[in-house]
């Protein structure tokens, strides 16, 4: 019997095809495929060997071509074949006297500006026919000086050449002035990639089949039934897509119906959908729990991305962006920050951070790119403000046009709220980014007008919010008003980051940035909105930035609890409990909220014990004061804004200050019912001595850890022990 290897060699000796397969063509390697025999590379990779549709040889050859030259010309790899949309060549070359292909519908006379580059391309191809990278850049240079710029549509891939790239300089500043005859030459950063130069052409129609094969081989394939898939897609596009419209909805759903959708994008989408869907929908997926469903879809998406099985770069950007909503634990290396950074890098490699106004890109593709970029930009600023890491995106590197409602015109969004929500979040993200860069960067701004300018920008933003997104409450049946609530949450999150006071570090910086009344007012508004959402049972549909908004609000309530009098503490306790209840409900969908809840349970339990001891001893001193400080240090510490506001610890309960009612109870209507239940209370006075004999049973202790938090892990590692924070109850042997 003939050896298969000998048979392959015999076939290749006689009938070896001069057309590469898609896999070898995309990798820019030589292909040894023969008719009916797959190439060795595809056999090793166990991949389907499909020959590309080559354009070589589909033109009339000159009779005076020497056989040796004709053979050399035929053996040029398909990966460096001239694209079908290139202009024809009519000039003669002394060393290679033959004609190039003539495109249909195009004149056979080529303008002079393309002849030189075409001559360079042909000359280089003869010298180094396998160096496809050099030919690729020559192709880009040829695109830049053509008299008619090729448009970029959905079916054409692009190449981005940044301003500092030497190729950009050579094209626009060296070649273009001499080769281009256009009077109004415009600099172009996005170039179309013609067929034969684009690696993503490889097997694009077989993406889904290849991905299924990989998941099946790794025994992690989990496919949903039609009903479950339809339900999760509906949840995603109804409650998540308006916030981050990075997909073309109609195109995506049509591909799903034809079973042609990339499983990389689909599994990343299902990861998000499983996070916010109803518990009944989880049962349809065949998974044991919500966390199990999230893990299944994330595992599949990660495996597909790691295997690099999706050649479509836009698919990769969308997928890793959605994977940034995964949270596997506090020590997970590939966390939200990791995936978001990859999304930013991939998007910038495509040039999504730059304007496409001069790139001859189709309107639909420009809108999609704009939506994708602003989704990434919004997420980057919110994530940076949430976890305290630097922003991936520098504002000065970007000139993408602001997102407009017209960019969502074809997304079939249900209401006016959904149509303009992402646009308003994009505008807010610009201010949010400047807050982080100004106050929390390693080199902070010292301009006295910077904070004022940011505060004014926030105030102007709120005044200019369209009427459709003005918060008027949340409707329990339809969910109307939820997007307004999410925008208000993000706005107050930014206000707290800008204005929250500090009690440690540089006192000058504290005086410069801190604005306690504004920060407390923002925290109160977040609490009130959360209370409205809790009453509608729509907490699972909240966007993920609700968690850091509640986290920051809780911090401000604890700050008020530590620095306020008796009534102020009761109000702070009430608001803090509302925030903790919100985090309790949110941890069902967003697991990251769980550790925040446990942290504050520990914090507040310590404060409760401390305040109980102080109340028994009749003291009304501030929790933040340290008894270990000497007289000189205490005098120095009185320069802190909070001490200037309250005076000395001994006189704190006897001074009158008109700012306390704003902090303690006059910020919003939610604070008034507990006060009114106590009867006539002189809100305009800060003299709490009149209530020193008030029966404490009339004011229920809201920090008794009841059944609501009974399921928390009692064996958790104590947060304070990890930080080696001293026990304030026994510090230096002094009892509070």
HELIX and SHEET records of a PDB file:
HELIX    1   1 UNK A    4  UNK A   15  1                                  12    
HELIX    2   2 UNK A   22  UNK A   27  1                                   6    
HELIX    3   3 UNK A   40  UNK A   45  1                                   6    
HELIX    4   4 UNK A   67  UNK A   74  1                                   8    
HELIX    5   5 UNK A   78  UNK A   80  5                                   3    
HELIX    6   6 UNK A  112  UNK A  127  1                                  16    
HELIX    7   7 UNK A  132  UNK A  144  1                                  13    
HELIX    8   8 UNK A  166  UNK A  169  1                                   4    
HELIX    9   9 UNK A  170  UNK A  175  3                                   6    
HELIX   10  10 UNK A  176  UNK A  179  1                                   4    
HELIX   11  11 UNK A  199  UNK A  201  5                                   3    
HELIX   12  12 UNK A  204  UNK A  206  5                                   3    
HELIX   13  13 UNK A  207  UNK A  217  1                                  11    
HELIX   14  14 UNK A  226  UNK A  239  1                                  14    
HELIX   15  15 UNK A  249  UNK A  257  1                                   9    
HELIX   16  16 UNK A  263  UNK A  276  1                                  14    
HELIX   17  17 UNK A  279  UNK A  284  1                                   6    
HELIX   18  18 UNK A  290  UNK A  306  1                                  17    
HELIX   19  19 UNK A  313  UNK A  323  1                                  11    
HELIX   20  20 UNK A  336  UNK A  350  1                                  15    
HELIX   21  21 UNK A  363  UNK A  387  1                                  25    
HELIX   22  22 UNK A  395  UNK A  397  5                                   3    
HELIX   23  23 UNK A  405  UNK A  408  5                                   4    
HELIX   24  24 UNK A  416  UNK A  439  1                                  24    
HELIX   25  25 UNK A  448  UNK A  463  1                                  16    
HELIX   26  26 UNK A  467  UNK A  469  5                                   3    
HELIX   27  27 UNK A  482  UNK A  499  1                                  18    
HELIX   28  28 UNK A  507  UNK A  513  1                                   7    
HELIX   29  29 UNK A  516  UNK A  534  1                                  19    
HELIX   30  30 UNK A  539  UNK A  541  5                                   3    
HELIX   31  31 UNK A  545  UNK A  563  1                                  19    
HELIX   32  32 UNK A  566  UNK A  586  1                                  21    
HELIX   33  33 UNK A  593  UNK A  617  1                                  25    
HELIX   34  34 UNK A  631  UNK A  637  1                                   7    
HELIX   35  35 UNK A  641  UNK A  646  1                                   6    
HELIX   36  36 UNK A  652  UNK A  654  5                                   3    
HELIX   37  37 UNK A  660  UNK A  664  1                                   5    
HELIX   38  38 UNK A  669  UNK A  671  5                                   3    
HELIX   39  39 UNK A  672  UNK A  676  1                                   5    
HELIX   40  40 UNK A  688  UNK A  691  5                                   4    
HELIX   41  41 UNK A  696  UNK A  698  5                                   3    
HELIX   42  42 UNK A  707  UNK A  709  5                                   3    
HELIX   43  43 UNK A  719  UNK A  723  1                                   5    
HELIX   44  44 UNK A  731  UNK A  733  5                                   3    
SHEET    1   A 2 UNK A 157  UNK A 160  0                                        
SHEET    2   A 2 UNK A 190  UNK A 193 -1                                        
END                                                                             
